[in-house]
Amino acid sequence: MKNQFTAEEIGSLDNDRLKRLCLLLAEGRKVAELATQFNITSKRTHSLIAEARKKIESWRRVREAVAAGKVLEITVADILPRLWANALDNAYLTTVGAVAQKSEAELLKYRGFGKKALRLLEERLAEFNIRLPGTKLREAEWFPLRESLRKAGYTDGAVSFFREMLNALGHDIRICRRG
């Protein structure tokens, strides 16, 4: 069984144990050796390899969709853990495009999809420069924006107006006080 994983693909895995396993496989180690080294059965080693293969295939699909400019067609199962992807799938939200149309409040209503899942979803969507409707712009995001507006020559009044416009659009930005 050949395992053709690149270093970049192995790096995309979020589980250190899977990363080590795939790196050793890429070096040409045998499954029996790996089972002994990781102190698990050969059957478990094969299941870990299958899990790594699925995650890498998912990563490849996401990368190809981004390269083709089809970010909204990426499936939720490719960017979220199975439990949370299933919760959204049960709500008939299977693609990034479908999820991006829902607000935070709407997503939190779905059974099995809570605040922790929402934070991870927002992080993953931010990688594609997608923001959920009504998502609050946090102060940490406002400071660099404010500074770039000032560097561009906008007055404090214009910057304040811009902040008010973002608030009107549903972004919650608190008044930023100078230290």
N, C-alpha and C positions, 0 to 999 in steps of 0.2 A: 504494500500500500504506500503510494507516494504522497508526501505532504509538501506541496509547493507553496510555502508561505514566505513572503518577503519580510524583512525586518520592520518595514513600515506597517504592514498588516498585523504582525505580532504585537507591535507597539500600540495598536488600536484596541487591543483587549484590555478590559478593565479589571481583570482578575490576575494577580501576580502569579498564582499557581499555574494558571493556563499559559501565561507568558513563558514561564520557565519550561513547562512541558513542551511547548511549540518550538522554543529555541533549541532544546535538546533533540527534538525530532528533526529539525532542520540540519542539525549536525550529523544526522544519520544514525542516531541511537535506535536500538530495537525496543519494541513495546515491553518485552520481558524485563529489559534492563531498567526502563523507566518505572515499571511497576515496583521493582525492588527498591529503587532509589526514593520513590515517593511513598513507599510503604503502603501500597494499595494493590488490589487485585488487577489482573490483566483486563478483566471485564470492565472494571471501573476506569482503567486507563483508556480503553477504547471509547467509553462513553465521554470522558473528558476531551479526547481528541475530536469526537463528533461535535461536542458542544463548541469547541474552539473553531472548528470548520464552519459551523452555522454562523457564529458571530463574525468571522472574517468574511464570509459570503455576504452577510448583511452590510458590513462596512463597505465592501466593494460596490454593492448596489447603491448605497448612499453616495459614495464618491462619484460613480458614473452619472447618477441623476443630477448632482450638483454641476458636474462638468458639462452636461447637456442642457443645463438651465431649466431642469424640470424639478425644482425643489418641492413644489406643492404636490407633486405626485409621489413623493417618498412615503412609504407606508409607516404608520406609527410603530409597528412591530420592529422596524429596522432601527428606531432611535430610542425606544424605551424598553425597560425590562418587561418580560412576558406578562407578569401579573397586571401591571398598569396598562399595557397594550391591550390585554383582554378586556379590561374594564371599559376602555374607549371603544373597542371593537363591539362590545355588547350594546353600546349606545350608537352603533352604526357610524362611528367616526374612525375611518380606517386610514385616511391619508393626512399628511401635514396640512394640505389645503382645507380640508373639512374641519380640522381642529383649530386652525388659525382664525376661523370665522366665529368661534365661540369665545365668550368672555370667561374670566376667571370664575365668576360666580356660577355660570352655567356648567363649567367643567367640574366644579366641586360638588355639584348635585348628583353626579353619577356615582353609583355604588362601587366601592373599591378604588375610587380615585380621590385621594385626599391632598392635603397641603404639601406633603413631601413629594408626591408624584407631580404636583403642579410646579413646584420649584425646579425639579429636574426637567420637566417639559419646557419650561421657560428658558432654562440654560441651553437645552438642545436647540430650541428654535432661535435663540440669539446667535448661535453659530451660523445660521442661515440668514441673519438680519431680519427675522420675523418676530413681531411682537403681537401678543394677544390684544384684542380690542379692549380698551378700558384699563390696560395694564398701567400701573403707577410707575412713573419715572422716579427712581430712587435718587436721593441726594448725591450718592456716590456717582451717579450717571450725570447729574446736573452740573456738578462742579467743573468737569472738563469742558462741557458744553458752554457754560457761562464764560470760562476763561477764553475759549476760542472765539466767542462773540466779542469779547473785550479786545482781544488781540487784532481782530478784524476791523476794529475802529468803531464799534457800536458804543453808544453812550449808555450810562447806567439806566437811564429812562427806557431806552430801546430794549435793553436786556430784561428789565422788569416787565415790559410789555410782552416780550417773547415768552416769559415765564407764565404770565397770565393767559396767553393764548394756549399754551400747552395745558394749563389747568382747565380751560374751557373745553378742550378736546378730550378731557377725561384723565389726564395725567396729573397726579398729585405731587406738586413740588412745594416743599416748605420754603419759607424765606431763608435764604442762605446768609448768615451773618458772618462778617469778617472776624477772624480770631484776634 
